[in-house]
Amino acid sequence: MTSISRQVVLSMLDSDFDNNFVSLPSVGASEGILIAWRSRLGTIGASRLDSHCVSIQFCPVNGNTWWLTCVYGPQDNQEKIQFLQELREVRAQCVGPWMVAGDFNLIYKDEDKNNSNLNRAMMGRFRRWINDMALTEIPLHGRKFTWSSSSSSASPTLVRLDRVFCSLEWEELFPDCLLQSSSSYNSDHCPLIFGLMDNPPSRGRFHFEDFWPCLDGFLDIVESAWGSVPPCSCPVETLSFKLKATTRKLQSWSQKEEGILDLSLLWQRKSFTNLKLHRTTECFNPMNSGCATTSRSMRLPFLPY
């Protein structure tokens, strides 16, 4: 469909979407994008059309503004490189909480495909883009792959091409979001259903790890989270909000910190070595009757498995 009119949108959806849509024309039978939204999401602050994506800034009445970018990645390898650069430029202009979703036509992990025919150079570029943009992938429930080369073949190629990523700021705005898959009938892609507040909040406890203060960036995260909450009229309420903000930041930071488990194991080995040296010194100390005691300061910190 080379263009999408208001009449077409109303015929597919309902009056809540009247004049609330932005589209990117298709090229042949592919690469078209339509973003339609209900009025209750708020007004639109800005929008932009690029070669392979459409971006919308939502401005809720009682909330923070955030950006949504929907993509349709190209198939040609050279165009994929340009596509990733395009997304870098989009991010530079779309400042603040950001969610980017759609068919990237790219993978970044071996398990994203059911065979070994992998373009590792392109996988590395996609992975680098994710890291440079500091994005988190929202997990998909109900399906491992989102595209199939054939619905009738006994051994089709299956790939995870459709994804949803978000920035840390966006994740804090919508901590209860949920991404699910739906059944597909006439498409080689499976539809994805995304809800901003569909995931019930978990009741998991927050665990502070002893080795966190030894990692680079820890103090910056704490200071940033603590200072992000403005003071309220009630000091106790202010303290509660600051602690909650710090907890969320630390949980997200600990999950994204590369090599955090390796560092914790290194800390464990170092502590264990110091413990052995301490006990050996006590064994050779004539004032000690035995070497079975250890000081409180030499206890090993708790480390996650």
C-alpha positions as CSV (number, residue, x, y, z in Angstrom):
1,M,0.0,0.0,0.0
2,T,1.8,3.1,-1.2
3,S,-0.3,5.5,1.0
4,I,-2.7,5.2,3.9
5,S,-5.6,7.5,4.1
6,R,-7.9,8.5,6.9
7,Q,-10.7,6.4,5.4
8,V,-8.5,3.3,5.4
9,V,-7.5,3.8,9.1
10,L,-11.2,4.2,10.1
11,S,-12.2,1.1,8.1
12,M,-9.5,-1.0,9.9
13,L,-9.8,0.6,13.4
14,D,-12.4,2.8,15.1
15,S,-13.1,6.5,15.6
16,D,-10.7,6.6,18.5
17,F,-7.9,6.6,15.9
18,D,-9.4,9.3,13.7
19,N,-6.6,11.6,12.6
20,N,-4.3,9.9,15.2
21,F,-1.9,8.1,12.9
22,V,1.4,8.5,11.0
23,S,2.5,6.3,8.2
24,L,5.5,5.5,6.0
25,P,4.6,4.3,2.5
26,S,5.5,0.8,1.5
27,V,8.0,-0.2,-1.2
28,G,6.3,-2.8,-3.3
29,A,4.9,-5.4,-0.9
30,S,7.1,-4.5,2.1
31,E,8.6,-1.8,4.3
32,G,5.4,0.1,5.1
33,I,4.8,1.4,8.6
34,L,1.7,2.6,10.3
35,I,1.5,4.0,13.8
36,A,-2.0,4.7,15.1
37,W,-2.9,5.6,18.7
38,R,-5.9,6.4,20.9
39,S,-6.5,9.9,22.1
40,R,-6.1,8.9,25.8
41,L,-2.3,8.4,25.2
42,G,-2.1,12.2,25.1
43,T,-1.1,14.7,22.5
44,I,1.7,14.4,20.0
45,G,4.6,16.7,20.6
46,A,6.6,15.9,17.5
47,S,7.0,13.3,14.8
48,R,9.5,12.4,12.1
49,L,9.7,10.1,9.1
50,D,13.0,8.5,8.0
51,S,13.9,6.0,5.4
52,H,13.2,2.9,7.5
53,C,11.4,4.2,10.6
54,V,8.7,6.5,12.0
55,S,9.0,8.3,15.3
56,I,6.3,9.8,17.5
57,Q,6.7,11.8,20.8
58,F,3.8,11.1,23.2
59,C,2.9,13.8,25.7
60,P,0.6,12.4,28.3
61,V,-1.5,14.8,30.4
62,N,-0.3,13.4,33.7
63,G,3.0,11.9,32.8
64,N,6.4,12.3,31.2
65,T,6.9,12.6,27.5
66,W,8.4,9.6,25.7
67,W,9.4,8.6,22.1
68,L,8.2,5.6,20.1
69,T,10.1,4.6,17.0
70,C,8.7,1.8,14.7
71,V,11.1,0.3,12.2
72,Y,11.2,-1.9,9.2
73,G,14.7,-3.0,8.5
74,P,16.0,-3.5,5.0
75,Q,17.3,-6.8,3.6
76,D,20.4,-5.7,1.8
77,N,23.5,-5.9,4.0
78,Q,24.8,-2.4,2.9
79,E,21.4,-0.9,3.5
80,K,21.4,-2.6,7.0
81,I,24.6,-0.7,7.9
82,Q,22.9,2.6,6.8
83,F,19.8,1.6,8.7
84,L,21.7,1.3,12.0
85,Q,23.3,4.7,11.3
86,E,19.9,6.1,10.7
87,L,18.7,4.9,14.0
88,R,21.7,6.5,15.7
89,E,20.7,9.8,14.1
90,V,17.1,9.3,15.2
91,R,18.2,8.7,18.8
92,A,20.3,11.9,18.8
93,Q,17.1,13.8,17.9
94,C,14.6,11.8,20.1
95,V,15.9,12.8,23.5
96,G,14.4,11.2,26.6
97,P,12.6,7.9,27.3
98,W,12.7,5.9,24.1
99,M,11.1,2.7,22.8
100,V,12.1,1.3,19.4
101,A,10.2,-1.7,18.0
102,G,9.5,-3.6,14.8
103,D,11.1,-5.8,12.2
104,F,14.8,-5.1,12.4
105,N,15.7,-7.8,9.8
106,L,18.8,-8.3,12.1
107,I,19.8,-10.7,14.9
108,Y,22.5,-10.4,17.5
109,K,22.6,-13.8,19.2
110,D,23.1,-17.4,17.9
111,E,19.9,-18.5,19.4
112,D,18.0,-16.0,17.4
113,K,18.1,-18.5,14.4
114,N,17.4,-22.2,14.2
115,N,20.4,-23.0,12.0
116,S,24.1,-22.0,11.7
117,N,23.8,-19.8,8.6
118,L,24.8,-16.7,10.5
119,N,26.3,-13.3,9.4
120,R,28.5,-12.7,12.4
121,A,29.8,-9.4,11.1
122,M,26.3,-8.0,10.9
123,M,25.4,-9.6,14.2
124,G,28.3,-7.7,15.8
125,R,27.2,-4.4,14.3
126,F,23.7,-4.9,15.6
127,R,25.0,-5.8,19.1
128,R,27.3,-2.8,19.1
129,W,24.4,-0.5,18.2
130,I,22.3,-2.0,21.1
131,N,25.2,-1.4,23.5
132,D,26.0,2.1,22.2
133,M,22.4,3.1,22.6
134,A,22.3,1.6,26.1
135,L,19.1,-0.3,25.3
136,T,17.4,-3.2,27.0
137,E,15.4,-5.8,25.1
138,I,11.9,-6.4,26.4
139,P,11.5,-10.2,26.7
140,L,8.9,-11.9,24.4
141,H,6.5,-14.3,26.0
142,G,5.0,-17.2,24.1
143,R,7.3,-17.6,21.2
144,K,11.1,-17.9,20.5
145,F,11.1,-17.0,16.8
146,T,8.9,-14.4,15.0
147,W,9.5,-15.2,11.3
148,S,9.3,-18.4,9.3
149,S,10.6,-19.1,5.8
150,S,7.7,-21.4,5.1
151,S,4.4,-22.5,6.8
152,S,4.4,-25.8,4.9
153,S,8.0,-27.0,5.0
154,A,9.0,-29.7,7.4
155,S,12.2,-27.9,8.3
156,P,11.7,-24.1,7.8
157,T,14.2,-21.4,8.7
158,L,13.1,-19.7,11.9
159,V,14.4,-16.3,13.0
160,R,13.8,-13.8,15.7
161,L,13.5,-10.6,13.5
162,D,10.9,-8.6,15.4
163,R,11.9,-7.0,18.7
164,V,11.2,-4.3,21.2
165,F,14.0,-2.3,22.9
166,C,13.8,0.5,25.4
167,S,16.0,2.9,27.2
168,L,16.5,2.9,31.0
169,E,14.3,6.0,31.3
170,W,11.5,4.4,29.4
171,E,11.7,1.2,31.5
172,E,11.3,3.3,34.6
173,L,8.2,4.9,33.2
174,F,6.5,1.6,32.3
175,P,7.9,-1.1,34.7
176,D,4.8,-3.3,34.2
177,C,5.0,-3.6,30.4
178,L,4.4,-7.0,28.7
179,L,5.3,-8.2,25.2
180,Q,3.4,-11.3,23.9
181,S,3.1,-13.1,20.6
182,S,-0.1,-13.9,18.8
183,S,-1.0,-16.5,16.1
184,S,-0.3,-15.6,12.4
185,Y,-2.5,-16.6,9.5
186,N,-1.5,-14.9,6.3
187,S,1.9,-13.6,7.2
188,D,5.4,-15.1,7.6
189,H,5.7,-12.9,10.7
190,C,3.9,-13.5,14.0
191,P,2.0,-10.4,15.4
192,L,3.4,-9.0,18.7
193,I,1.0,-7.6,21.3
194,F,2.6,-5.0,23.6
195,G,0.9,-3.7,26.7
196,L,2.2,-0.7,28.7
197,M,0.7,-1.9,32.0
198,D,-0.2,-5.5,31.4
199,N,2.4,-7.2,33.6
200,P,1.4,-7.5,37.3
201,P,4.1,-6.0,39.5
202,S,6.3,-8.6,41.1
203,R,6.7,-9.0,44.8
204,G,10.4,-10.0,44.6
205,R,12.7,-8.7,47.3
206,F,15.6,-6.4,46.6
207,H,19.0,-7.9,47.4
208,F,22.0,-5.6,47.8
209,E,25.2,-7.4,46.9
210,D,28.4,-6.7,48.9
211,F,30.6,-6.3,45.9
212,W,28.5,-3.6,44.1
213,P,30.3,-0.7,45.8
214,C,33.6,-2.0,44.3
215,L,32.3,-1.7,40.7
216,D,32.9,1.3,38.5
217,G,29.8,3.4,38.1
218,F,28.1,2.4,41.4
219,L,28.3,5.7,43.1
220,D,27.2,7.6,40.0
221,I,24.1,5.4,39.7
222,V,23.2,6.0,43.4
223,E,23.8,9.7,43.2
224,S,21.8,10.0,40.0
225,A,18.8,8.0,41.4
226,W,18.9,9.8,44.7
227,G,19.0,13.2,43.1
228,S,16.2,12.4,40.6
229,V,13.5,12.7,43.2
230,P,12.5,16.2,44.1
231,P,11.7,16.9,47.8
232,C,8.1,16.5,49.0
233,S,6.3,18.3,51.8
234,C,6.7,15.2,53.9
235,P,10.3,14.2,54.6
236,V,9.3,10.5,55.2
237,E,7.6,10.4,51.8
238,T,10.6,12.0,50.2
239,L,12.9,9.3,51.7
240,S,10.6,6.6,50.5
241,F,10.5,7.8,46.9
242,K,14.3,8.2,46.9
243,L,14.8,4.7,48.2
244,K,12.4,3.3,45.6
245,A,14.2,5.2,42.8
246,T,17.6,4.0,43.9
247,T,16.4,0.4,44.1
248,R,15.0,0.5,40.6
249,K,18.2,2.0,39.2
250,L,20.5,-0.5,41.0
251,Q,18.4,-3.4,39.8
252,S,18.6,-2.3,36.2
253,W,22.2,-1.3,36.5
254,S,23.3,-4.7,38.0
255,Q,21.5,-6.6,35.1
256,K,23.2,-4.5,32.4
257,E,26.7,-4.4,34.0
258,E,28.8,-6.6,31.7
259,G,30.9,-9.2,33.5
260,I,29.4,-8.5,36.9
261,L,29.4,-12.2,37.9
262,D,33.0,-12.6,36.8
263,L,33.9,-9.7,39.0
264,S,32.0,-11.1,42.0
265,L,33.8,-14.4,41.6
266,L,37.1,-12.5,41.5
267,W,36.1,-10.8,44.7
268,Q,35.3,-14.2,46.2
269,R,38.7,-15.6,45.3
270,K,40.5,-12.5,46.7
271,S,38.5,-12.7,50.0
272,F,39.2,-16.5,50.3
273,T,42.9,-16.0,49.7
274,N,43.0,-13.3,52.4
275,L,41.1,-15.6,54.7
276,K,43.6,-18.4,54.2
277,L,46.5,-16.1,54.8
278,H,44.9,-14.8,58.0
279,R,44.3,-18.3,59.3
280,T,47.8,-19.4,58.4
281,T,49.2,-16.5,60.4
282,E,47.2,-17.5,63.4
283,C,48.5,-21.0,63.2
284,F,52.1,-19.8,63.5
285,N,51.3,-17.4,66.2
286,P,52.5,-18.9,69.6
287,M,49.8,-16.9,71.4
288,N,47.1,-18.9,69.7
289,S,46.2,-22.4,71.0
290,G,44.8,-23.4,67.6
291,C,44.0,-22.2,64.2
292,A,40.3,-22.8,64.0
293,T,39.2,-19.3,64.7
294,T,38.6,-16.5,62.3
295,S,38.0,-12.8,62.9
296,R,34.7,-11.2,62.0
297,S,36.4,-8.9,59.5
298,M,37.5,-11.9,57.4
299,R,34.1,-13.3,56.7
300,L,33.4,-14.0,53.1
301,P,30.8,-11.7,51.5
302,F,27.6,-13.2,50.2
303,L,27.8,-13.8,46.5
304,P,25.1,-14.9,44.0
305,Y,25.2,-18.1,42.1
